[in-house]
C-alpha cells in the first residue's frame, strides 16, 4: 500500500500541514503510528515480565523450613520471657508473633534461610525499630543472639 499526502492527511488531520513530501509523511507515521504501537508493545511486554517474575517465589528449602520450625518450637517451650517494645510475653505468645512476621515475610519472598528468619523477623520491631530481647534466669540478651546460638546447637545435633 502506498501512502501519499492525501491518505496521511485523512489519517492524521492535525498534522496535515506537514504532508508536503515523503520525509514529512514518514515522520508523521513514525510519531503518530509506529511509536504508540511500539510503546504499547513495550508496556505489554514489561507487564508480562513483571507478572512472571512476581509469580516466581523462591522455595524455602526443607532444611531451612525444619530449622525455622525448630527455632519457633524452642521459643514456645522456653521459660524465658520475650521482651518486645517494653512488654514481656511468654513463649507461646512470642511464637505466635514471630509466626505472623514470618508469614508476612514469606509472602514478600524475603525469607530463604533460618538466618533470614532471625535477621528479618526476630531481631527488632518493625514498628518501633527497638531490638527484641529475651529475659532468662541467666540474664537479658538480644533475641537474635539467643536464636543464633540455638540454631548453631540444632545444626550440631543434626
Backbone bond lengths (Angstrom), bond angles and torsions (degrees), N, CA, C in turn:
res aa  C-N    CA-C-N  psi(-1)  N-CA   C-N-CA  omega(-1)  CA-C   N-CA-C  phi
1 X - - - 1.451 - - 1.523 108.16 -
2 X 1.296 115.18 132.30 1.453 121.08 -179.43 1.523 109.34 -95.77
3 X 1.329 114.80 131.21 1.461 119.63 -179.55 1.513 108.25 -102.27
4 X 1.309 115.11 119.69 1.454 120.45 178.96 1.514 110.14 -114.36
5 X 1.311 116.79 176.94 1.462 121.03 -178.33 1.520 113.25 -58.80
6 X 1.336 117.68 -37.63 1.463 120.22 -177.43 1.528 110.63 -66.73
7 X 1.341 116.36 -46.47 1.461 120.28 179.87 1.529 110.41 -64.24
8 X 1.297 116.83 -43.82 1.457 120.58 179.31 1.525 110.67 -63.65
9 X 1.313 117.99 -39.68 1.463 121.75 -179.91 1.521 110.83 -64.96
10 X 1.356 116.74 -38.30 1.462 119.02 177.63 1.525 111.04 -68.74
11 X 1.334 116.59 -38.05 1.458 120.29 -178.64 1.522 111.33 -71.16
12 X 1.289 116.55 -35.45 1.456 121.10 -174.78 1.526 110.32 -132.21
13 X 1.321 119.54 72.49 1.465 120.73 -174.64 1.525 113.73 -59.56
14 X 1.308 117.80 -31.21 1.456 118.49 -176.22 1.527 111.45 -71.48
15 X 1.334 117.85 -16.74 1.459 121.79 178.47 1.536 112.29 -106.63
16 X 1.325 117.83 12.46 1.468 120.38 -172.52 1.528 113.05 -59.97
17 X 1.300 118.75 -27.11 1.468 120.87 179.20 1.523 111.72 -66.34
18 X 1.336 118.40 -16.22 1.460 122.09 -178.01 1.531 113.08 -91.18
19 X 1.301 119.14 -6.20 1.461 120.99 -172.16 1.528 112.60 -85.91
20 X 1.307 116.48 58.04 1.453 120.41 -179.91 1.520 112.22 -96.56
21 X 1.325 116.85 -29.20 1.463 119.17 -179.58 1.531 109.60 -145.87
22 X 1.311 115.55 173.69 1.466 121.40 -176.66 1.538 111.79 -61.57
23 X 1.312 117.10 -39.04 1.462 120.48 -179.85 1.525 110.98 -61.81
24 X 1.301 117.29 -40.76 1.462 121.38 177.99 1.518 111.15 -65.28
25 X 1.323 115.64 -41.22 1.466 119.89 179.09 1.528 109.88 -62.56
26 X 1.316 116.65 -43.77 1.460 120.27 -179.97 1.533 110.60 -64.54
27 X 1.331 116.74 -35.71 1.459 120.15 177.40 1.526 110.14 -62.26
28 X 1.320 116.47 -46.24 1.463 121.04 -179.72 1.521 110.34 -62.75
29 X 1.337 116.79 -44.97 1.462 119.19 178.82 1.524 110.91 -61.06
30 X 1.304 116.07 -41.20 1.456 120.27 179.46 1.529 110.63 -61.88
31 X 1.333 116.63 -49.52 1.461 121.33 -176.75 1.524 111.67 -70.90
32 X 1.316 116.79 -44.12 1.456 120.62 -171.06 1.523 114.48 -89.73
33 X 1.314 118.37 -26.65 1.462 119.92 -173.81 1.530 111.93 -116.34
34 X 1.315 116.68 -57.14 1.461 120.23 -171.53 1.526 111.49 -68.85
35 X 1.315 118.09 -47.15 1.467 119.86 -178.49 1.527 112.52 -60.79
36 X 1.343 119.35 -46.98 1.473 118.06 178.02 1.527 113.03 -61.66
37 X 1.336 117.01 -37.53 1.464 119.32 178.07 1.522 109.39 -64.64
38 X 1.327 116.57 -47.03 1.459 120.32 179.02 1.527 110.43 -61.49
39 X 1.327 116.30 -41.66 1.457 120.55 -179.66 1.530 110.46 -61.79
40 X 1.342 117.22 -44.67 1.467 120.76 177.99 1.524 110.71 -62.45
41 X 1.333 116.02 -41.97 1.461 120.20 179.57 1.528 110.01 -62.80
42 X 1.331 115.85 -44.06 1.460 120.33 -179.56 1.528 111.01 -63.41
43 X 1.310 117.79 -41.69 1.462 121.72 177.98 1.522 110.18 -63.50
44 X 1.335 117.13 -44.79 1.464 120.64 -179.97 1.526 111.38 -61.92
45 X 1.318 116.50 -43.45 1.467 120.16 179.01 1.529 110.02 -64.61
46 X 1.318 117.51 -42.09 1.467 120.84 179.64 1.525 111.02 -62.21
47 X 1.319 116.46 -45.22 1.466 120.37 178.88 1.524 109.98 -61.22
48 X 1.326 116.00 -42.83 1.463 120.00 178.65 1.512 112.32 -61.20
49 X 1.323 116.72 -43.40 1.465 120.05 179.64 1.523 111.62 -65.29
50 X 1.336 116.79 -41.19 1.456 119.18 178.53 1.522 111.02 -66.33
51 X 1.325 117.08 -37.40 1.462 120.13 178.45 1.521 110.85 -63.87
52 X 1.320 115.84 -43.31 1.464 119.61 178.96 1.524 110.15 -66.34
53 X 1.320 116.93 -46.00 1.466 120.50 -178.75 1.525 110.89 -65.65
54 X 1.324 117.06 -37.56 1.460 120.47 179.64 1.514 112.56 -69.63
55 X 1.324 117.21 -29.81 1.453 120.99 -179.59 1.511 113.41 -78.32
56 X 1.312 117.03 -17.41 1.460 120.93 -179.20 1.524 108.22 -85.85
57 X 1.302 116.16 119.45 1.452 119.96 178.09 1.511 109.39 -116.95
58 X 1.301 114.61 136.93 1.459 118.60 177.11 1.522 107.95 -69.58
59 X 1.288 115.78 129.76 1.451 120.58 178.73 1.522 109.15 -81.31
60 X 1.324 115.17 135.69 1.456 119.29 174.04 1.519 106.18 -74.85
61 X 1.299 116.32 131.65 1.464 120.08 -178.73 1.529 109.58 -64.26
62 X 1.329 116.71 152.75 1.468 119.37 177.53 1.535 112.11 -56.34
63 X 1.328 116.73 -36.09 1.467 120.16 179.21 1.532 110.31 -64.57
64 X 1.340 117.06 -45.98 1.468 120.47 179.68 1.524 110.35 -63.92
65 X 1.327 116.76 -40.73 1.463 121.11 177.81 1.523 110.52 -59.66
66 X 1.324 116.31 -44.81 1.461 121.69 179.78 1.530 110.40 -64.82
67 X 1.318 117.20 -41.00 1.469 120.42 179.39 1.525 111.42 -65.19
68 X 1.325 116.81 -42.42 1.470 120.41 179.41 1.524 109.89 -64.77
69 X 1.329 116.56 -43.86 1.469 120.19 177.44 1.527 110.02 -60.54
70 X 1.330 116.97 -41.46 1.462 120.61 177.74 1.521 112.09 -61.36
71 X 1.333 116.82 -39.56 1.470 120.38 178.09 1.528 111.00 -67.14
72 X 1.329 116.60 -41.53 1.464 119.87 178.39 1.530 110.91 -64.76
73 X 1.332 117.04 -40.07 1.471 120.72 176.03 1.530 110.25 -62.10
74 X 1.323 116.11 -41.46 1.464 121.74 179.06 1.528 110.57 -60.72
75 X 1.328 116.91 -45.07 1.469 121.54 178.81 1.523 109.64 -61.33
76 X 1.322 116.66 -45.94 1.468 120.91 -176.43 1.534 112.09 -64.30
77 X 1.317 118.00 -39.91 1.474 122.03 -176.52 1.530 113.29 -84.00
78 X 1.295 116.91 -11.50 1.463 120.53 -175.07 1.529 111.78 -69.00
79 X 1.321 114.83 146.11 1.470 121.32 174.31 1.531 110.61 -82.35
80 X 1.320 116.58 -10.60 1.469 121.14 -179.28 1.521 110.15 -70.55
81 X 1.309 115.46 154.50 1.472 121.99 175.89 1.525 108.50 -98.34
82 X 1.290 114.93 137.52 1.456 123.08 -179.71 1.527 107.14 -91.13
83 X 1.328 118.33 120.14 1.468 122.00 -177.41 1.523 108.70 -102.89
84 X 1.350 113.27 116.49 1.465 119.86 -177.83 1.522 108.32 -131.30
85 X 1.324 116.42 120.46 1.470 122.78 179.94 1.532 112.30 52.01
86 X 1.330 116.21 39.92 1.461 121.06 175.76 1.518 115.32 86.98
87 X 1.330 118.80 -8.93 1.467 121.65 179.15 1.521 110.09 -107.98
88 X 1.337 115.17 147.44 1.464 120.48 179.55 1.522 110.31 -99.68
89 X 1.321 115.37 141.62 1.459 121.67 -179.37 1.522 109.40 -132.74
90 X 1.341 116.88 142.39 1.463 119.41 175.52 1.532 110.68 -72.76
91 X 1.319 115.65 167.68 1.458 122.14 -176.44 1.522 115.98 -50.34
92 X 1.360 118.97 -49.37 1.471 118.66 -178.31 1.538 113.36 -60.66
93 X 1.338 116.77 -38.63 1.467 119.39 178.17 1.525 110.98 -70.41
94 X 1.309 116.50 -36.62 1.469 120.36 177.83 1.520 109.81 -63.60
95 X 1.325 116.45 -43.24 1.465 120.34 178.86 1.530 110.39 -60.69
96 X 1.336 116.41 -46.89 1.468 120.13 -179.04 1.529 110.50 -58.22
97 X 1.321 116.25 -42.53 1.468 120.29 179.43 1.533 111.10 -63.93
98 X 1.327 116.42 -46.28 1.468 120.06 -179.44 1.529 111.48 -65.90
99 X 1.329 117.16 -34.63 1.470 119.88 177.17 1.527 111.10 -65.03
100 X 1.334 116.93 -39.22 1.472 119.91 177.16 1.523 110.56 -61.10
101 X 1.329 115.36 -45.49 1.467 118.91 178.92 1.527 110.93 -64.44
102 X 1.325 116.50 -40.38 1.467 120.77 178.51 1.525 110.74 -61.37
103 X 1.326 117.39 -45.68 1.471 120.66 179.54 1.524 111.17 -60.27
104 X 1.317 116.33 -41.96 1.466 120.26 177.59 1.530 110.58 -61.54
105 X 1.321 116.49 -48.16 1.469 120.89 -178.05 1.525 111.77 -65.72
106 X 1.324 116.96 -37.13 1.468 119.85 176.64 1.521 110.54 -65.08
107 X 1.329 116.72 -37.83 1.461 120.56 176.56 1.518 112.34 -62.11
108 X 1.314 116.90 -29.82 1.467 122.41 177.71 1.527 111.56 -91.26
109 X 1.333 115.93 2.53 1.470 121.94 178.27 1.531 111.90 60.75
110 X 1.331 116.11 43.03 1.461 120.44 -176.58 1.528 113.88 -106.24
111 X 1.326 116.68 -11.64 1.461 119.72 -176.61 1.521 109.96 -112.11
112 X 1.328 116.19 122.70 1.467 119.61 176.51 1.525 111.85 -129.99
113 X 1.338 117.02 0.38 1.467 120.35 -179.71 1.527 109.28 -153.26
114 X 1.327 115.33 167.54 1.464 120.29 176.68 1.532 110.42 -64.40
115 X 1.332 116.31 -34.25 1.473 119.81 177.45 1.527 110.94 -64.15
116 X 1.331 116.82 -39.91 1.472 120.03 176.23 1.521 110.17 -60.69
117 X 1.332 115.93 -43.82 1.463 120.42 178.79 1.528 110.27 -57.87
118 X 1.322 116.52 -47.97 1.472 120.14 -179.22 1.530 110.39 -63.31
119 X 1.326 116.54 -48.49 1.471 120.39 -175.67 1.526 112.93 -67.23
120 X 1.331 117.21 -38.28 1.463 119.90 -173.01 1.526 114.09 -95.80
121 X 1.338 117.46 -29.58 1.463 119.42 -175.60 1.524 113.37 -108.27
122 X 1.329 117.95 -32.76 1.463 119.91 -168.96 1.523 114.64 -112.34
123 X 1.308 118.21 12.96 1.461 120.30 -176.87 1.520 112.93 -98.51
124 X 1.342 116.07 -44.59 1.464 118.60 -176.49 1.521 110.59 -152.38
125 X 1.319 114.41 164.82 1.458 121.47 178.30 1.522 109.86 -72.00
126 X 1.318 115.62 132.91 1.467 119.61 176.84 1.524 110.71 -71.14
127 X 1.324 116.33 -25.55 1.462 120.37 -177.13 1.530 111.92 -83.43
128 X 1.329 116.58 -53.71 1.470 119.97 -174.32 1.526 113.32 -95.97
129 X 1.335 116.55 -21.39 1.459 120.25 -176.62 1.520 113.45 82.60
130 X 1.346 116.99 -0.43 1.470 120.70 179.77 1.525 110.04 -73.44
131 X 1.319 115.35 139.74 1.470 120.74 179.80 1.527 110.23 -68.19
132 X 1.331 116.13 139.77 1.460 121.43 172.84 1.523 108.25 -75.89
133 X 1.326 115.13 147.51 1.459 120.70 177.50 1.522 109.00 -134.30
134 X 1.330 115.35 162.18 1.461 120.83 171.17 1.522 107.60 -121.83
135 X 1.330 113.90 136.57 1.462 120.14 178.37 1.527 106.80 -108.75
136 X 1.322 114.74 108.19 1.468 121.48 -179.76 1.524 108.73 -113.16
137 X 1.321 116.12 175.13 1.476 119.93 178.65 1.528 111.12 -63.51
138 X 1.324 116.47 -24.34 1.474 120.64 179.81 1.524 113.07 -85.22
139 X 1.328 117.37 -8.17 1.459 120.75 179.72 1.521 112.12 132.66
140 X 1.319 115.05 -170.59 1.467 121.99 -178.80 1.522 108.56 -105.82
141 X 1.325 115.19 138.75 1.469 119.74 176.43 1.526 109.40 -148.94
142 X 1.325 117.31 159.80 1.466 120.11 177.69 1.534 110.46 -62.27
143 X 1.311 115.78 139.23 1.465 120.85 179.61 1.519 111.21 -58.68
144 X 1.321 116.94 -37.45 1.466 119.50 -178.35 1.529 110.98 -61.88
145 X 1.325 117.61 -42.41 1.471 121.54 178.56 1.524 110.18 -64.41
146 X 1.317 115.69 -45.24 1.466 122.85 -179.26 1.529 110.67 -59.42
147 X 1.337 116.45 -46.11 1.467 120.27 -178.73 1.530 112.09 -72.85
148 X 1.311 117.76 -35.25 1.475 119.40 177.93 1.529 111.08 -66.07
149 X 1.330 116.70 -36.58 1.470 119.45 175.88 1.527 110.21 -65.56
150 X 1.328 116.80 -40.63 1.466 120.35 178.38 1.525 110.78 -66.79
151 X 1.305 117.63 -40.00 1.467 120.84 177.71 1.525 110.21 -61.09
152 X 1.308 116.29 -43.40 1.469 120.68 178.50 1.537 110.31 -62.04
153 X 1.330 116.40 -41.53 1.468 120.82 178.36 1.530 110.48 -62.70
154 X 1.343 116.34 -44.99 1.467 120.45 179.94 1.525 111.11 -62.09
155 X 1.299 116.82 -40.02 1.471 120.20 -179.13 1.532 111.33 -67.41
156 X 1.302 116.67 -34.31 1.471 119.34 178.33 1.526 111.12 -68.74
157 X 1.331 116.75 -29.63 1.463 120.61 178.94 1.528 111.92 -73.06
158 X 1.301 116.70 -26.69 1.478 119.81 -176.60 1.470 110.29 -101.43
